[in-house]
Amino acid sequence: MSNKPGEVHRVFRRKALSPQEERQESVTSISVSNTYLWQSMHRHPHILNVSTKLLGICFLIIGGLRFTNRDAQSYADEIAWASVLLLFTSMIVSYVAVRNNGARNWQTSIADWAFIGGIFSLVLSLATAAIFL
């Protein structure tokens, strides 16, 4: 719509609905909005949240091994650094996917695989520390 001087815009009124039609319309709009909400908030915020928390656990492992001077005795801290890299990648890509409303499928795939790789490398780091220390 343009706002030129002297231009008239028509306002259309909605016809009056019966109470049953109003209930049906509100139920339909709620189900449509819930479907849209589910599609737009798919899994990116969850990956972003969990990868941030797991990133903190990785830094806790690395700092604990360095504080006790046991970082040279095993590869647990190096594996934890690999986990940091994968979880940070997952965090950044899922943040970008949240900003784009999940419009690109490659962002979802990268965030998922980096997240799964980060979890496996974190478990491997914990197992390495438990076995060799």
KAGIUR-V421737 format. One record per residue. N is the residue number from 1. OMEGA is omega in radians with two decimals (NA if undefined). NEAR is the number of other ideal C-beta (glycine too) atoms within 12 Angstrom. D_LAST is the distance of its C-alpha to the last C-alpha in whole Angstrom. Layout:
# KAGIUR-V421737
[[N & OMEGA & NEAR & D_LAST] [N & OMEGA & NEAR & D_LAST]]
This chain:
# KAGIUR-V421737
[[1 & 3.07 & 8 & 71] [2 & -3.12 & 8 & 73] [3 & 3.10 & 8 & 75] [4 & 3.13 & 8 & 78] [5 & 3.09 & 6 & 81] [6 & -3.13 & 7 & 83] [7 & -3.09 & 9 & 81] [8 & 3.07 & 10 & 81] [9 & 3.12 & 10 & 78] [10 & 3.07 & 7 & 78] [11 & -3.14 & 7 & 76] [12 & 3.08 & 6 & 76] [13 & 3.08 & 7 & 76] [14 & -3.13 & 9 & 74] [15 & -3.14 & 9 & 76] [16 & -3.13 & 8 & 76] [17 & 3.06 & 13 & 73] [18 & 3.14 & 10 & 74] [19 & 3.13 & 10 & 71] [20 & 3.11 & 10 & 70] [21 & 3.10 & 14 & 70] [22 & 3.10 & 15 & 68] [23 & -3.14 & 13 & 65] [24 & 3.13 & 14 & 65] [25 & 3.14 & 17 & 64] [26 & 3.09 & 15 & 62] [27 & 3.12 & 14 & 60] [28 & -3.13 & 14 & 60] [29 & 3.10 & 14 & 59] [30 & -3.12 & 14 & 56] [31 & 3.09 & 14 & 55] [32 & -3.13 & 14 & 55] [33 & 3.08 & 14 & 53] [34 & 3.09 & 14 & 50] [35 & 3.11 & 14 & 50] [36 & 3.14 & 14 & 50] [37 & 3.13 & 14 & 47] [38 & -3.13 & 13 & 45] [39 & -3.09 & 15 & 46] [40 & 3.13 & 19 & 45] [41 & -2.97 & 19 & 42] [42 & -3.11 & 25 & 40] [43 & -3.10 & 24 & 37] [44 & 3.13 & 35 & 36] [45 & 3.13 & 22 & 36] [46 & 3.10 & 20 & 33] [47 & 3.13 & 39 & 31] [48 & -3.12 & 30 & 31] [49 & -3.07 & 21 & 31] [50 & 3.14 & 25 & 27] [51 & 3.07 & 37 & 26] [52 & 3.12 & 24 & 27] [53 & 3.11 & 21 & 25] [54 & 3.05 & 34 & 22] [55 & 3.07 & 32 & 22] [56 & 3.10 & 21 & 21] [57 & 3.09 & 25 & 18] [58 & 3.12 & 37 & 17] [59 & 3.06 & 24 & 18] [60 & 3.10 & 22 & 16] [61 & -3.12 & 37 & 13] [62 & 3.13 & 28 & 14] [63 & 3.12 & 18 & 15] [64 & 3.10 & 21 & 12] [65 & 3.13 & 29 & 10] [66 & -3.13 & 19 & 13] [67 & -3.13 & 13 & 14] [68 & 3.14 & 17 & 11] [69 & 3.09 & 11 & 11] [70 & -3.12 & 20 & 8] [71 & 3.13 & 25 & 10] [72 & -3.06 & 14 & 11] [73 & -3.13 & 17 & 8] [74 & 3.11 & 23 & 7] [75 & -3.07 & 22 & 10] [76 & -3.13 & 33 & 9] [77 & 3.08 & 33 & 12] [78 & 3.09 & 24 & 14] [79 & 3.09 & 31 & 14] [80 & 3.07 & 37 & 15] [81 & 3.06 & 26 & 18] [82 & 3.08 & 27 & 19] [83 & 3.09 & 38 & 19] [84 & -3.14 & 32 & 21] [85 & -3.13 & 22 & 23] [86 & 3.14 & 34 & 24] [87 & 3.09 & 39 & 25] [88 & 3.06 & 27 & 27] [89 & 3.12 & 28 & 29] [90 & -3.12 & 41 & 29] [91 & -3.12 & 33 & 30] [92 & -3.10 & 25 & 33] [93 & 3.13 & 32 & 34] [94 & 3.04 & 36 & 35] [95 & 3.11 & 22 & 36] [96 & 3.12 & 23 & 39] [97 & 3.08 & 33 & 39] [98 & 3.13 & 26 & 40] [99 & -3.14 & 17 & 42] [100 & -3.09 & 19 & 44] [101 & 3.09 & 18 & 44] [102 & -3.06 & 27 & 43] [103 & -3.09 & 16 & 45] [104 & -3.09 & 18 & 43] [105 & -3.12 & 15 & 42] [106 & 3.10 & 15 & 39] [107 & 3.10 & 29 & 38] [108 & -3.12 & 25 & 37] [109 & -3.13 & 20 & 35] [110 & -3.14 & 24 & 33] [111 & 3.14 & 38 & 32] [112 & -3.08 & 28 & 31] [113 & 3.09 & 21 & 29] [114 & 3.12 & 33 & 27] [115 & -3.14 & 37 & 26] [116 & 3.08 & 23 & 25] [117 & 3.10 & 26 & 24] [118 & 3.11 & 38 & 22] [119 & -3.14 & 27 & 21] [120 & 3.13 & 20 & 20] [121 & 3.07 & 33 & 17] [122 & 3.09 & 37 & 16] [123 & 3.10 & 22 & 15] [124 & 3.09 & 26 & 14] [125 & 3.10 & 38 & 11] [126 & 3.12 & 28 & 10] [127 & 3.11 & 19 & 10] [128 & 3.12 & 26 & 8] [129 & -3.12 & 28 & 5] [130 & -3.09 & 13 & 6] [131 & -3.00 & 14 & 6] [132 & 3.13 & 19 & 4] [133 & NA & 21 & 0]]
